[in-house]
Amino acid sequence: MYLLYKSLLAFFVLLAAQAFFYLDNTRIFNVDGFHEWMGILWGNMVFGIATIGCMLMAYYALNLIPFNFRWNSHYHRWVEVVFYYLPVLAMLVADICDSAYYQYTYRRLSGEIFRYLGISGNMGALWPHFVVDYWHSTLFAIIITIILFWLGGKAKLLPRNRYRKHKANDLVGLLLGAACVVFLIRGGFGKNIEWHDTTKYCQAKNCALVTNSGYNIVRTFNGGTLQEVNYMDDRQAKALFNPVFAPDSTLAGTRPEAFQGWAPNAGQWWQPDSLGLIGKEQLMHKNVVVIILESFSQEYMGCYNKGIMPSFTPFLDSLYQHSVVYQGRANGKKSIEGIPAVFGSIPTLMTFPLIMSDYRDDSMNALPNVLRSNGYHTAFFHGSYNGVMNFDKLCQKFGFNEYYGMNEYMADRHSKESDYDGCWGIYDEFFLQYMVRRMSTFRQPFMAGVFTLSSHHPYTMQPGHENDFNEGPHPLCRVVMYSDNALRKFFDAARKTDWYENTIFVITADHSGQGLSREYNDYNGWYRIPMMFYIPKHEEFFVPQFGQQWSVHKVYPRLMQQTDIMPTLLDYLGIQTTTVCFGTSAFRNPDMGWQIAYGNGYYQLETSDGKISVIGQEKEEGNGNIELLKAIVQQYNHRLINDQLR
């Protein structure tokens, strides 16, 4: 009875944490009626039982071993503290932290968190901000912890009668206890549950309400390992999507005629020499600057959000009037997933990010490497600590000649200690100006990438700008406006250089920010990011035309995911190479864009018509192109497992 009481207490703590997780993220979830709620509740029972079994397995074993020393008070106290209270508190803390973290990633915590914490920068400076900013989570954790120790202390282990023989009872108790532990870990009498079985209990988009962070972390330590899947014949999979990309030089410096419903690889292409634009030879030597903005969502941008909320990007809204703008989509919800997608055309279709997975050493022919082999000087800029999220190692692997981080910035004669924000790195305004100065020393052609950082929790504002930017419905809106202004100053400085007019600028984001309205808290909204191509003085160039209603100053309806950037630029520049891209060129597929992502145990595909396809463990849902999704996943797993990413 003692172990049953302690198990029920742990189960109560877990369910309370799950309830808090939902209440803290109500705006994200949209449960479809009573039937789905019943599925979610039953799933919580199943996964809750399995979680208790996993977390307290050692506790049960140490209390059931048939030796008399387990009745020793010191032994009992040690077992209670180390193998009961610590695991239950760890389970509670994981769920409470996830209630805040989920708002950024839409992913439950998994085994990657331990690797991530080791490479994520100055976490020691960030913890105080988390505790204060999410005070309600802190308060809830304190209250539940007090209840746990109060109720736990009421259970007393009765002393055994020293004059009675207990060997038979101990052996029976051990056998029954072992059977109960197996029952707990399996989640009941049925098939042994896996962490990705959550999609059986509800819609995939709500499956985070079924599982819990403690269980996820325990069961996904090998989340960086893939298994071969065989949804279809390999030839059929390649017919649906072939990741081997060979740029076509005839497309360089061209654009298709007006859209008339034609299929990919069809249509007529023509040289725009009559428009007085640049020629093909010059295109192959154009500079490329890829700007990745931290946590920029379409929801915050007037040129995208259709008045859902005020715009917090006045500069990008003005630049949009002279740019080619697509319906941008991220391939993930984490920065560490966005960088490989943008520069390597490789999404993260597994639990662990690519650079933390078992395939981090696979050979890759990323965009910087391709351009470098074609005479480009390549450099990556990020104002955070050198080594944060292993970006410096990843950039070296991708073929960047140089990496400029916080170390290099602080060695610059223009730098000051006050340029550091105290948490993540150098304020965007200062670092982007530094980037302009460094690029002005590069030989042309060059390719540069930059990843900003100021539009991130804890939303620290650069001194002197505290009253310059509007407050919004979320603290992120204000720092988004600051980063937008820093970008304006970047372009003001760049226009004065000799390389500016010979450069194509790609502006996107690592992932979207927190969704603040229902439209941005669903399959179709979670991944919406800017996707802008700006070519100074040549904004009429480069674009697939979708009829007169989609003039250059409109957002084109084609979905353009992060993995599409690399093949599109290779087509545009006319670079001759063969490589693997898990995206498509906007030139070859002007009306057939799609976006793929993975999270919480399921794969998702969105197409330009807004249709969604989802495949999970033994479950398919949605009205989109399920076969295309399966073909991509099958080839992705096969190529990563067999080191075939070149």
C-alpha positions as CSV (number, residue, x, y, z in Angstrom):
1,M,0.0,0.0,0.0
2,Y,2.9,2.3,0.7
3,L,4.3,2.0,-2.9
4,L,0.7,2.4,-4.3
5,Y,0.2,5.6,-2.3
6,K,3.6,7.1,-3.5
7,S,2.8,6.1,-7.1
8,L,-0.6,7.8,-6.9
9,L,1.0,10.9,-5.5
10,A,3.5,11.0,-8.3
11,F,0.7,10.5,-10.8
12,F,-1.2,13.4,-9.2
13,V,1.8,15.7,-9.6
14,L,2.1,14.7,-13.3
15,L,-1.5,15.3,-14.1
16,A,-1.4,18.7,-12.3
17,A,1.6,19.6,-14.4
18,Q,-0.2,18.5,-17.6
19,A,-3.2,20.6,-16.7
20,F,-1.0,23.6,-16.1
21,F,0.7,23.0,-19.5
22,Y,-2.6,23.2,-21.2
23,L,-3.9,26.2,-19.3
24,D,-0.7,28.1,-20.1
25,N,-1.0,27.3,-23.8
26,T,-4.7,27.3,-24.4
27,R,-4.5,29.7,-27.3
28,I,-2.3,27.3,-29.2
29,F,-4.6,24.3,-29.1
30,N,-7.9,23.8,-30.7
31,V,-9.6,20.6,-29.5
32,D,-12.4,19.5,-31.7
33,G,-15.2,18.5,-29.3
34,F,-16.0,16.0,-26.5
35,H,-14.7,12.9,-28.4
36,E,-11.2,14.3,-28.9
37,W,-11.1,15.5,-25.3
38,M,-11.9,12.0,-24.1
39,G,-9.1,10.7,-26.3
40,I,-6.7,13.2,-24.8
41,L,-7.7,12.3,-21.2
42,W,-7.3,8.6,-21.9
43,G,-4.0,9.2,-23.6
44,N,-2.8,11.1,-20.5
45,M,-3.8,8.1,-18.3
46,V,-1.8,5.7,-20.6
47,F,1.3,7.9,-20.9
48,G,1.1,9.0,-17.3
49,I,1.2,5.3,-16.1
50,A,4.1,4.7,-18.4
51,T,5.9,7.8,-17.2
52,I,5.6,6.8,-13.5
53,G,6.9,3.3,-14.4
54,C,10.0,4.7,-16.2
55,M,10.8,7.4,-13.7
56,L,10.3,5.3,-10.6
57,M,11.6,2.0,-11.8
58,A,14.8,2.1,-9.6
59,Y,12.7,3.3,-6.7
60,Y,10.4,0.2,-7.0
61,A,13.4,-2.1,-7.3
62,L,15.2,-0.8,-4.3
63,N,12.0,-1.1,-2.2
64,L,11.2,-4.6,-3.4
65,I,14.6,-6.4,-3.2
66,P,14.2,-9.3,-0.7
67,F,16.8,-8.1,1.8
68,N,16.3,-6.9,5.3
69,F,18.5,-3.8,5.0
70,R,15.7,-2.2,3.0
71,W,14.0,-1.6,6.3
72,N,16.9,0.4,7.7
73,S,15.8,4.0,8.3
74,H,18.9,5.5,6.8
75,Y,18.6,3.3,3.7
76,H,14.9,4.1,3.4
77,R,15.6,7.9,3.7
78,W,18.3,7.7,1.0
79,V,16.1,5.8,-1.4
80,E,13.2,8.3,-0.9
81,V,15.3,11.4,-1.6
82,V,17.4,10.1,-4.5
83,F,15.0,7.7,-6.3
84,Y,11.6,9.1,-5.5
85,Y,11.6,12.9,-4.8
86,L,14.4,13.8,-7.3
87,P,12.8,11.9,-10.3
88,V,9.3,13.3,-9.5
89,L,10.7,16.8,-9.1
90,A,12.6,16.4,-12.4
91,M,9.4,15.3,-14.1
92,L,7.6,18.3,-12.6
93,V,10.3,20.8,-13.6
94,A,10.5,19.4,-17.2
95,D,6.7,19.8,-17.7
96,I,6.7,23.3,-16.1
97,C,9.6,24.5,-18.2
98,D,8.0,23.0,-21.3
99,S,4.8,25.0,-20.6
100,A,6.9,28.1,-21.5
101,Y,9.3,26.6,-24.0
102,Y,6.4,25.1,-26.0
103,Q,5.2,28.6,-26.9
104,Y,8.4,29.0,-28.9
105,T,8.9,25.6,-30.5
106,Y,5.5,23.9,-30.5
107,R,7.5,20.8,-29.6
108,R,7.5,18.9,-26.3
109,L,11.0,18.6,-24.7
110,S,12.9,15.5,-25.8
111,G,16.3,13.9,-25.2
112,E,18.1,16.5,-27.3
113,I,17.7,19.0,-24.4
114,F,20.8,17.7,-22.6
115,R,22.9,18.2,-25.7
116,Y,21.3,21.5,-26.5
117,L,22.0,23.0,-23.1
118,G,25.7,22.3,-23.5
119,I,25.9,24.4,-26.7
120,S,23.2,27.1,-26.3
121,G,25.4,29.9,-24.9
122,N,25.3,31.7,-21.6
123,M,22.4,29.9,-19.9
124,G,23.6,31.0,-16.5
125,A,22.7,34.6,-17.4
126,L,19.3,33.5,-18.8
127,W,17.8,31.5,-15.9
128,P,17.0,34.5,-13.7
129,H,15.1,36.0,-16.6
130,F,13.1,32.8,-17.1
131,V,12.2,32.5,-13.4
132,V,11.0,36.2,-13.2
133,D,9.4,36.5,-16.6
134,Y,7.4,33.2,-16.2
135,W,6.6,33.9,-12.5
136,H,3.3,32.0,-12.7
137,S,5.2,28.9,-13.7
138,T,7.7,29.4,-10.9
139,L,4.8,29.9,-8.4
140,F,3.0,26.8,-9.6
141,A,6.1,24.7,-9.3
142,I,6.7,25.9,-5.7
143,I,3.1,25.1,-4.7
144,I,3.1,21.6,-6.2
145,T,6.5,20.9,-4.6
146,I,5.2,21.9,-1.2
147,I,2.1,19.6,-1.7
148,L,4.4,16.8,-2.9
149,F,6.5,16.9,0.3
150,W,3.5,17.5,2.6
151,L,1.5,14.5,1.2
152,G,4.6,12.4,0.8
153,G,5.5,12.9,4.4
154,K,2.1,11.6,5.6
155,A,2.9,8.1,4.2
156,K,4.8,6.0,6.8
157,L,6.5,2.7,6.1
158,L,5.3,0.4,8.9
159,P,8.1,-1.5,10.7
160,R,8.1,-5.2,10.2
161,N,7.8,-7.7,13.0
162,R,11.2,-9.0,13.7
163,Y,9.9,-12.3,15.0
164,R,8.2,-13.4,11.9
165,K,9.7,-14.9,8.8
166,H,9.2,-12.8,5.7
167,K,11.2,-14.5,2.9
168,A,8.1,-16.0,1.2
169,N,6.3,-12.7,1.4
170,D,9.3,-10.8,0.1
171,L,9.6,-13.1,-3.0
172,V,5.9,-12.9,-3.7
173,G,6.1,-9.1,-3.3
174,L,9.1,-9.0,-5.7
175,L,7.4,-11.0,-8.4
176,L,4.1,-9.0,-8.1
177,G,6.0,-5.7,-8.0
178,A,8.0,-6.6,-11.1
179,A,4.8,-7.5,-12.9
180,C,3.3,-4.2,-11.9
181,V,6.4,-2.3,-13.0
182,V,6.2,-4.0,-16.4
183,F,2.5,-3.0,-16.6
184,L,3.4,0.6,-15.8
185,I,6.2,0.9,-18.3
186,R,4.1,-0.6,-21.1
187,G,1.3,1.8,-20.3
188,G,-1.2,-1.0,-19.7
189,F,-1.9,-4.6,-20.9
190,G,-1.9,-3.8,-24.6
191,K,0.9,-3.2,-27.0
192,N,4.0,-1.5,-25.5
193,I,3.4,2.2,-26.2
194,E,6.0,4.4,-27.8
195,W,6.3,8.2,-27.4
196,H,5.1,8.8,-31.0
197,D,1.9,6.9,-30.4
198,T,0.3,10.1,-29.2
199,T,-1.4,10.7,-32.6
200,K,-3.6,7.7,-31.9
201,Y,-5.5,9.7,-29.3
202,C,-6.2,13.0,-31.0
203,Q,-5.4,15.1,-34.0
204,A,-1.7,15.4,-34.6
205,K,-1.6,19.1,-33.9
206,N,-2.9,18.4,-30.4
207,C,-0.8,15.4,-29.5
208,A,1.4,17.5,-27.2
209,L,-1.5,17.4,-24.8
210,V,-1.3,13.6,-24.6
211,T,2.4,13.0,-23.9
212,N,4.5,14.7,-21.2
213,S,8.1,16.0,-21.2
214,G,9.4,13.5,-18.6
215,Y,8.4,10.6,-20.8
216,N,9.6,12.2,-24.0
217,I,13.0,12.9,-22.6
218,V,13.5,9.3,-21.2
219,R,12.2,7.7,-24.4
220,T,14.0,9.9,-27.0
221,F,17.7,9.7,-26.0
222,N,18.2,8.0,-29.3
223,G,16.1,10.5,-31.1
224,G,19.0,11.3,-33.4
225,T,18.7,7.9,-35.1
226,L,16.5,7.1,-38.1
227,Q,15.0,3.9,-39.4
228,E,14.5,3.0,-43.0
229,V,10.9,3.4,-44.1
230,N,9.4,1.8,-47.2
231,Y,6.1,3.5,-48.1
232,M,6.6,2.7,-51.8
233,D,8.9,1.5,-54.5
234,D,12.1,3.7,-54.8
235,R,11.3,4.5,-58.4
236,Q,7.9,5.7,-57.5
237,A,9.3,7.8,-54.7
238,K,11.8,9.5,-57.1
239,A,9.1,10.1,-59.6
240,L,7.2,12.0,-57.0
241,F,10.2,13.9,-55.7
242,N,13.9,13.5,-56.7
243,P,16.2,15.3,-54.2
244,V,19.1,15.2,-56.7
245,F,19.2,18.7,-58.0
246,A,21.2,19.7,-61.2
247,P,20.8,23.4,-61.9
248,D,20.0,24.3,-65.5
249,S,22.2,27.0,-66.9
250,T,19.5,28.0,-69.4
251,L,17.4,29.4,-66.6
252,A,20.0,31.8,-65.3
253,G,18.8,35.4,-65.6
254,T,15.4,34.4,-66.9
255,R,11.9,34.3,-65.8
256,P,8.8,32.4,-67.1
257,E,6.0,34.0,-69.0
258,A,2.7,34.7,-67.4
259,F,1.3,31.8,-65.4
260,Q,-1.3,29.8,-67.3
261,G,-1.6,26.8,-65.1
262,W,1.4,25.0,-66.5
263,A,3.2,22.1,-64.8
264,P,6.7,22.1,-63.4
265,N,9.5,22.2,-65.9
266,A,7.1,23.5,-68.5
267,G,6.6,27.0,-69.9
268,Q,8.9,29.2,-72.1
269,W,11.9,31.0,-70.8
270,W,13.4,34.1,-72.2
271,Q,16.3,36.5,-71.6
272,P,15.2,39.9,-70.2
273,D,17.8,41.8,-72.2
274,S,15.1,44.0,-73.7
275,L,14.4,45.3,-70.2
276,G,18.0,46.6,-70.0
277,L,18.8,44.2,-67.1
278,I,22.0,42.5,-66.3
279,G,23.3,39.6,-68.5
280,K,24.0,36.0,-67.6
281,E,27.8,36.4,-67.2
282,Q,27.3,39.1,-64.6
283,L,24.7,37.0,-62.8
284,M,27.3,34.3,-62.1
285,H,29.3,36.9,-60.3
286,K,26.6,38.6,-58.2
287,N,27.2,38.7,-54.5
288,V,24.7,36.9,-52.3
289,V,23.7,38.1,-48.8
290,V,21.3,35.9,-46.9
291,I,19.7,37.6,-43.8
292,I,18.1,35.3,-41.3
293,L,16.0,37.2,-38.7
294,E,15.5,35.7,-35.3
295,S,11.8,34.8,-34.6
296,F,10.3,36.9,-37.3
297,S,6.8,35.8,-38.1
298,Q,4.5,37.0,-40.9
299,E,2.0,37.9,-38.2
300,Y,4.2,40.8,-37.2
301,M,4.6,42.2,-40.7
302,G,2.1,44.5,-42.4
303,C,3.0,43.2,-45.9
304,Y,1.8,39.8,-44.8
305,N,-0.7,39.9,-42.0
306,K,-3.6,41.6,-43.8
307,G,-4.4,43.8,-40.8
308,I,-4.7,41.0,-38.3
309,M,-2.5,43.2,-36.0
310,P,-0.5,46.4,-36.4
311,S,2.8,46.1,-38.3
312,F,6.0,46.0,-36.4
313,T,8.2,46.0,-39.4
314,P,7.9,49.4,-41.2
315,F,11.3,49.0,-42.9
316,L,10.6,45.6,-44.3
317,D,7.1,46.7,-45.4
318,S,8.8,49.5,-47.4
319,L,11.4,47.1,-48.9
320,Y,8.7,44.7,-49.8
321,Q,7.5,47.3,-52.4
322,H,10.7,46.7,-54.3
323,S,11.2,43.0,-53.7
324,V,10.0,39.6,-54.8
325,V,8.0,38.2,-51.9
326,Y,6.8,34.7,-51.5
327,Q,4.6,32.9,-48.9
328,G,7.6,31.9,-46.8
329,R,7.6,28.8,-44.6
330,A,10.2,27.5,-42.1
331,N,11.0,23.8,-42.0
332,G,11.2,23.8,-38.2
333,K,10.7,25.7,-35.0
334,K,14.2,26.1,-33.8
335,S,17.2,28.1,-34.8
336,I,19.4,25.1,-34.9
337,E,17.1,23.6,-37.5
338,G,16.7,26.7,-39.6
339,I,20.4,27.2,-40.5
340,P,20.9,23.8,-42.2
341,A,17.6,24.2,-44.0
342,V,18.5,27.6,-45.4
343,F,22.2,26.9,-46.4
344,G,22.1,23.2,-46.9
345,S,18.5,22.6,-48.1
346,I,18.2,19.9,-45.4
347,P,15.2,20.0,-43.1
348,T,15.2,18.3,-39.7
349,L,12.7,15.4,-40.1
350,M,13.6,13.7,-36.8
351,T,13.6,14.4,-33.0
352,F,17.1,15.7,-32.8
353,P,18.4,18.6,-34.9
354,L,20.7,17.5,-37.7
355,I,23.9,18.8,-36.1
356,M,23.1,16.9,-32.9
357,S,22.0,13.7,-34.6
358,D,24.0,10.6,-35.6
359,Y,24.3,12.0,-39.1
360,R,26.1,15.2,-38.2
361,D,29.2,13.9,-39.9
362,D,27.5,13.1,-43.2
363,S,29.1,14.7,-46.2
364,M,27.1,17.7,-47.5
365,N,27.4,19.9,-50.5
366,A,25.8,23.1,-49.0
367,L,25.3,26.4,-50.8
368,P,28.5,28.1,-49.4
369,N,30.6,25.1,-50.5
370,V,29.1,25.2,-54.0
371,L,29.7,28.9,-54.4
372,R,33.1,28.7,-52.8
373,S,34.1,26.1,-55.5
374,N,32.9,28.6,-58.1
375,G,35.1,31.5,-56.9
376,Y,33.1,33.0,-54.2
377,H,34.4,34.2,-50.8
378,T,32.1,33.0,-48.1
379,A,31.5,34.2,-44.6
380,F,28.9,33.7,-41.8
381,F,28.0,36.3,-39.1
382,H,26.3,35.7,-35.8
383,G,26.7,38.1,-32.9
384,S,26.5,35.5,-30.1
385,Y,29.2,33.5,-28.4
386,N,31.5,31.6,-30.7
387,G,30.5,28.0,-30.5
388,V,26.9,28.7,-29.6
389,M,24.7,25.8,-31.0
390,N,27.8,24.6,-32.8
391,F,27.2,27.2,-35.5
392,D,30.9,27.7,-36.1
393,K,31.5,24.0,-36.7
394,L,28.4,23.7,-38.9
395,C,29.5,26.7,-41.0
396,Q,32.9,25.2,-41.5
397,K,31.3,22.0,-42.6
398,F,29.0,23.9,-45.0
399,G,31.9,25.6,-46.7
400,F,32.1,29.1,-45.2
401,N,35.6,30.5,-45.4
402,E,35.2,32.7,-42.3
403,Y,33.0,32.9,-39.2
404,Y,32.4,36.2,-37.4
405,G,31.0,35.9,-33.9
406,M,31.1,37.8,-30.7
407,N,34.9,37.2,-30.3
408,E,35.7,38.8,-33.7
409,Y,33.3,41.7,-33.0
410,M,34.9,42.5,-29.7
411,A,38.3,42.5,-31.3
412,D,37.1,45.3,-33.7
413,R,38.3,48.8,-32.9
414,H,34.7,50.1,-33.1
415,S,33.4,47.7,-30.4
416,K,32.5,48.6,-26.9
417,E,31.6,46.4,-23.9
418,S,28.2,48.1,-23.8
419,D,27.4,46.6,-27.2
420,Y,26.8,43.3,-25.4
421,D,23.2,42.7,-24.4
422,G,24.2,40.7,-21.3
423,C,22.5,37.5,-22.4
424,W,22.8,36.4,-26.0
425,G,25.4,38.6,-27.7
426,I,25.8,41.9,-29.6
427,Y,22.8,44.1,-30.2
428,D,21.7,43.8,-33.8
429,E,22.2,47.4,-34.7
430,F,25.9,47.3,-33.8
431,F,26.6,43.9,-35.2
432,L,24.9,44.6,-38.6
433,Q,27.0,47.7,-39.0
434,Y,30.1,45.6,-38.2
435,M,29.0,43.2,-40.9
436,V,28.9,46.0,-43.5
437,R,32.4,47.0,-42.6
438,R,33.7,43.5,-42.9
439,M,32.0,42.7,-46.2
440,S,33.5,45.9,-47.7
441,T,36.9,44.2,-47.3
442,F,35.9,41.1,-49.1
443,R,36.9,40.4,-52.7
444,Q,33.9,40.0,-55.0
445,P,32.0,37.9,-55.6
446,F,31.2,36.9,-52.1
447,M,28.4,35.1,-50.3
448,A,27.6,36.2,-46.7
449,G,25.0,34.9,-44.3
450,V,23.9,36.6,-41.1
451,F,21.7,35.4,-38.2
452,T,20.4,38.2,-36.0
453,L,19.6,37.7,-32.3
454,S,18.0,40.7,-30.6
455,S,14.4,39.6,-31.3
456,H,14.6,36.9,-28.7
457,H,13.6,36.4,-25.1
458,P,14.4,38.1,-22.7
459,Y,13.6,40.9,-25.2
460,T,16.5,43.2,-24.0
461,M,16.3,46.6,-25.6
462,Q,19.5,48.5,-26.6
463,P,20.2,51.4,-24.3
464,G,19.0,54.7,-25.7
465,H,16.1,53.0,-27.6
466,E,13.9,52.2,-24.7
467,N,11.1,54.7,-25.8
468,D,11.7,54.5,-29.6
469,F,9.5,51.5,-30.5
470,N,5.8,50.6,-29.9
471,E,4.6,48.1,-27.4
472,G,2.6,45.2,-28.9
473,P,0.4,42.4,-27.6
474,H,3.6,40.5,-26.8
475,P,7.0,41.7,-25.6
476,L,8.5,40.1,-28.8
477,C,6.8,42.7,-31.0
478,R,8.9,45.6,-29.6
479,V,12.2,43.9,-30.2
480,V,11.1,42.8,-33.7
481,M,10.5,46.5,-34.4
482,Y,14.0,47.2,-33.0
483,S,15.6,44.6,-35.3
484,D,13.6,45.9,-38.2
485,N,15.1,49.3,-37.6
486,A,18.6,47.8,-37.2
487,L,18.1,46.3,-40.7
488,R,17.1,49.7,-42.1
489,K,20.4,51.1,-40.8
490,F,22.2,48.1,-42.3
491,F,20.8,48.9,-45.8
492,D,21.5,52.6,-45.4
493,A,25.2,51.7,-44.8
494,A,25.3,49.1,-47.5
495,R,24.0,51.5,-50.2
496,K,27.2,53.5,-49.8
497,T,29.4,50.6,-50.7
498,D,30.7,49.5,-54.1
499,W,29.3,46.0,-53.7
500,Y,25.7,46.9,-53.0
501,E,24.2,47.1,-56.5
502,N,25.9,43.9,-57.5
503,T,24.2,41.9,-54.7
504,I,21.1,39.8,-54.3
505,F,19.6,40.0,-50.8
506,V,17.6,37.1,-49.4
507,I,15.6,38.0,-46.2
508,T,14.0,35.3,-44.2
509,A,13.8,34.0,-40.6
510,D,15.0,31.0,-38.6
511,H,11.5,30.2,-37.5
512,S,8.3,32.1,-36.7
513,G,7.7,33.7,-33.3
514,Q,4.8,33.1,-30.9
515,G,1.5,32.9,-32.6
516,L,-0.8,35.6,-31.2
517,S,-4.0,34.9,-33.1
518,R,-5.9,31.7,-34.0
519,E,-4.8,31.9,-37.6
520,Y,-1.2,31.5,-36.6
521,N,-1.8,28.7,-34.2
522,D,-2.6,25.9,-36.5
523,Y,-0.9,23.7,-39.1
524,N,-1.1,26.5,-41.7
525,G,0.3,29.2,-39.3
526,W,3.0,27.7,-37.2
527,Y,5.7,28.1,-39.8
528,R,4.9,31.4,-41.6
529,I,8.0,33.5,-42.0
530,P,9.1,36.2,-44.4
531,M,10.7,35.2,-47.7
532,M,11.9,38.2,-49.7
533,F,14.4,38.5,-52.5
534,Y,15.7,42.0,-53.1
535,I,17.9,43.0,-56.0
536,P,18.7,46.7,-56.0
537,K,17.3,48.5,-59.1
538,H,16.1,45.2,-60.6
539,E,13.0,44.3,-58.7
540,E,11.1,43.3,-61.8
541,F,13.6,40.6,-62.4
542,F,13.7,36.9,-61.2
543,V,10.0,36.3,-60.6
544,P,7.6,33.7,-61.9
545,Q,4.6,35.7,-63.1
546,F,1.1,34.7,-61.8
547,G,-0.9,37.0,-63.9
548,Q,-1.5,40.8,-63.6
549,Q,-3.0,40.5,-60.1
550,W,0.4,39.3,-58.8
551,S,2.5,42.2,-59.8
552,V,6.0,42.7,-58.3
553,H,4.5,44.5,-55.3
554,K,2.3,41.6,-54.1
555,V,3.0,38.4,-52.1
556,Y,3.2,35.5,-54.6
557,P,0.9,32.6,-53.6
558,R,3.7,30.0,-54.1
559,L,4.9,28.5,-50.8
560,M,8.7,28.9,-50.5
561,Q,10.2,27.0,-47.7
562,Q,13.7,27.5,-46.3
563,T,15.0,24.5,-48.3
564,D,13.9,26.1,-51.5
565,I,16.4,29.0,-51.1
566,M,19.5,27.0,-52.2
567,P,18.1,25.5,-55.4
568,T,16.5,28.8,-56.4
569,L,19.7,30.7,-56.0
570,L,21.7,28.1,-57.9
571,D,19.2,28.4,-60.7
572,Y,19.3,32.1,-60.6
573,L,23.1,32.3,-60.6
574,G,23.5,29.6,-63.2
575,I,26.0,27.6,-61.1
576,Q,26.7,24.2,-62.7
577,T,26.8,21.5,-60.0
578,T,24.8,18.4,-58.9
579,T,23.8,18.3,-55.3
580,V,21.1,17.0,-53.0
581,C,18.3,19.5,-52.1
582,F,15.2,18.7,-50.1
583,G,13.5,21.7,-51.7
584,T,12.6,23.0,-55.2
585,S,13.6,25.9,-57.3
586,A,11.0,28.7,-57.6
587,F,11.9,28.9,-61.3
588,R,11.1,25.3,-62.0
589,N,8.1,25.0,-59.8
590,P,6.4,28.4,-59.9
591,D,3.0,27.0,-58.9
592,M,3.9,23.8,-57.1
593,G,5.5,24.9,-53.8
594,W,5.2,22.9,-50.6
595,Q,6.6,22.8,-47.1
596,I,7.6,19.9,-44.9
597,A,8.2,19.8,-41.2
598,Y,8.4,17.3,-38.3
599,G,7.4,17.6,-34.7
600,N,6.0,15.6,-31.8
601,G,6.3,12.3,-33.7
602,Y,4.5,13.2,-36.9
603,Y,5.4,14.6,-40.4
604,Q,3.5,17.5,-42.0
605,L,3.3,18.7,-45.6
606,E,1.5,21.9,-46.7
607,T,0.9,22.7,-50.3
608,S,0.3,26.1,-52.0
609,D,-3.5,25.5,-52.0
610,G,-3.4,25.4,-48.2
611,K,-4.0,21.6,-47.9
612,I,-2.3,19.7,-45.1
613,S,-1.1,16.1,-45.0
614,V,0.0,14.4,-41.8
615,I,1.5,11.0,-41.2
616,G,2.2,9.6,-37.7
617,Q,2.6,6.3,-36.1
618,E,-0.1,4.1,-37.8
619,K,-2.1,7.3,-38.6
620,E,-2.7,9.5,-41.6
621,E,-4.8,12.6,-41.7
622,G,-5.5,15.7,-43.8
623,N,-6.6,16.3,-47.4
624,G,-3.2,17.1,-49.0
625,N,-0.6,15.1,-50.9
626,I,0.1,12.2,-48.6
627,E,2.1,10.3,-51.3
628,L,4.5,13.2,-51.8
629,L,5.0,13.4,-48.1
630,K,5.8,9.7,-47.9
631,A,8.2,9.9,-50.8
632,I,10.2,12.8,-49.2
633,V,10.4,11.1,-45.8
634,Q,11.5,7.7,-47.3
635,Q,14.3,9.3,-49.3
636,Y,15.3,11.6,-46.5
637,N,15.8,8.7,-44.1
638,H,17.6,6.6,-46.7
639,R,20.0,9.3,-47.7
640,L,20.9,10.3,-44.1
641,I,21.4,6.7,-43.0
642,N,23.6,5.9,-46.0
643,D,25.5,9.2,-46.1
644,Q,24.1,10.3,-49.5
645,L,23.6,14.0,-49.0
646,R,26.1,15.2,-51.7
